[in-house]
């Protein structure tokens, strides 16, 4: 039996079938796209405005405008004060979730983690070769031992 993938739209609460993880239904998404176009048009017609003026003047929800700012949709459009805090250190940034320094640290930490996991895998493979068991057998044994504790 196939499980249906349905959810409630986070905006209108109607039931819909998401195609690729959407949180809002197609009708609300179409409405949101129209609103995004209106916001972009407003910025083009009012160069040099601030984010707060954009929210107030366009009538668009602040959450939508800030998401557009974070996605970089207003780069080189003359929007002033389009800065918000880095998700890690609080430094004011104009695009993305993290400043360049924090993004570099996150990338470095992810690489270190991947290297550590690869080293563990290689050690387990080496141990399995010396015991005559396959890597899968060794992993199964390790999982079984940890569950029985």
C-alpha positions as CSV (number, residue, x, y, z in Angstrom):
1,X,0.0,0.0,0.0
2,X,1.4,3.4,-1.0
3,X,1.5,6.1,1.6
4,X,0.0,9.4,0.4
5,X,2.2,12.4,1.1
6,X,-0.3,15.1,2.1
7,X,0.0,18.1,4.4
8,X,-1.8,21.2,5.4
9,X,-0.7,24.5,3.9
10,X,1.0,26.6,6.5
11,X,-0.8,29.7,5.2
12,X,-4.4,28.7,4.4
13,X,-4.5,25.3,6.2
14,X,-6.0,23.6,3.1
15,X,-4.8,20.0,2.4
16,X,-2.4,19.6,-0.6
17,X,0.1,17.1,-1.9
18,X,3.6,18.6,-1.9
19,X,5.8,17.7,-4.8
20,X,9.2,18.6,-3.4
21,X,8.8,19.6,0.3
22,X,6.7,22.7,-0.2
23,X,5.1,24.1,3.0
24,X,2.4,26.1,1.2
25,X,-0.1,25.0,-1.4
26,X,0.1,25.9,-5.1
27,X,-2.6,28.6,-4.8
28,X,-0.8,30.3,-1.9
29,X,2.6,29.9,-3.7
30,X,1.1,31.6,-6.8
31,X,-0.2,34.4,-4.6
32,X,3.2,34.7,-3.0
33,X,5.0,34.9,-6.4
34,X,2.6,37.7,-7.4
35,X,3.4,39.5,-4.1
36,X,7.2,39.1,-4.7
37,X,6.8,40.6,-8.2
38,X,4.9,43.5,-6.6
39,X,7.7,44.0,-4.1
40,X,10.4,43.9,-6.8
41,X,8.4,46.4,-8.8
42,X,8.0,48.7,-5.8
43,X,11.8,48.7,-5.2
44,X,12.4,49.6,-8.9
45,X,9.9,52.4,-8.7
46,X,11.3,53.7,-5.4
47,X,15.1,53.5,-5.6
48,X,17.0,54.2,-2.3
49,X,14.2,53.2,0.0
50,X,14.9,51.3,3.2
51,X,13.6,47.8,4.1
52,X,11.1,49.3,6.6
53,X,9.8,51.7,3.9
54,X,9.5,48.9,1.5
55,X,7.4,46.8,3.9
56,X,5.2,49.8,4.8
57,X,4.8,51.1,1.3
58,X,4.3,47.8,-0.6
59,X,2.0,46.3,2.0
60,X,3.9,43.0,1.8
61,X,4.5,41.0,5.0
62,X,7.8,41.8,6.6
63,X,8.7,38.0,6.8
64,X,8.4,37.8,3.0
65,X,10.5,40.9,2.4
66,X,13.2,39.8,4.7
67,X,13.3,36.3,3.1
68,X,13.7,38.0,-0.2
69,X,16.5,40.1,1.2
70,X,18.2,37.0,2.6
71,X,17.9,35.3,-0.8
72,X,19.7,38.2,-2.4
73,X,16.8,39.3,-4.6
74,X,17.5,43.0,-4.1
75,X,21.2,43.1,-4.8
76,X,22.1,46.1,-6.9
77,X,18.6,47.4,-6.7
78,X,19.3,50.4,-4.5
79,X,17.6,49.1,-1.4
80,X,19.2,50.7,1.7
81,X,19.6,49.2,5.1
82,X,19.1,45.7,3.8
83,X,21.3,44.1,6.5
84,X,20.4,41.6,9.1
85,X,22.4,39.7,11.7
86,X,24.5,36.6,10.9
87,X,22.9,33.5,12.3
88,X,26.0,32.6,14.3
89,X,27.8,35.7,15.5
90,X,25.4,38.6,14.9
91,X,27.5,40.6,12.5
92,X,25.4,42.5,10.0
93,X,25.3,40.8,6.6
94,X,23.5,41.4,3.3
95,X,23.0,37.9,1.9
96,X,22.7,34.3,3.1
97,X,22.4,33.0,6.7
98,X,26.0,33.4,7.9
99,X,28.8,36.0,7.4
100,X,31.9,34.9,5.4
101,X,33.9,34.1,8.5
102,X,31.2,31.9,10.1
103,X,30.5,30.2,6.8
104,X,34.2,29.3,6.5
105,X,34.3,28.0,10.1
106,X,31.2,25.9,9.5
107,X,32.7,24.5,6.3
108,X,36.0,23.7,8.1
109,X,34.2,22.0,10.9
110,X,32.1,19.9,8.5
111,X,35.4,18.9,6.7
112,X,37.0,17.9,10.0
113,X,33.9,15.8,10.9
114,X,33.9,14.1,7.5
115,X,37.6,13.3,7.9
116,X,37.0,11.9,11.4
117,X,34.2,9.7,10.1
118,X,36.4,8.5,7.2
119,X,39.2,7.6,9.7
120,X,36.7,5.6,11.8
121,X,35.5,3.8,8.7
122,X,39.0,3.0,7.6
123,X,39.9,1.7,11.1
124,X,36.8,-0.5,11.2
125,X,37.6,-1.8,7.7
126,X,41.2,-2.6,8.8
127,X,40.0,-4.4,11.9
128,X,37.5,-6.4,9.9
129,X,40.2,-7.5,7.5
130,X,42.3,-8.8,10.4
131,X,39.4,-10.7,11.9
132,X,38.2,-12.1,8.6
133,X,34.8,-10.4,8.9
134,X,33.4,-8.1,6.3
135,X,33.0,-4.5,7.1
136,X,29.2,-4.9,7.2
137,X,29.5,-7.8,9.7
138,X,31.7,-5.7,11.9
139,X,29.2,-2.8,11.8
140,X,26.3,-5.2,12.5
141,X,28.2,-6.6,15.5
142,X,29.0,-3.1,16.8
143,X,25.3,-2.1,16.5
144,X,24.2,-5.3,18.2
145,X,26.6,-4.9,21.1
146,X,25.5,-1.3,21.7
147,X,21.8,-2.2,21.7
148,X,22.3,-5.0,24.2
149,X,23.8,-2.6,26.8
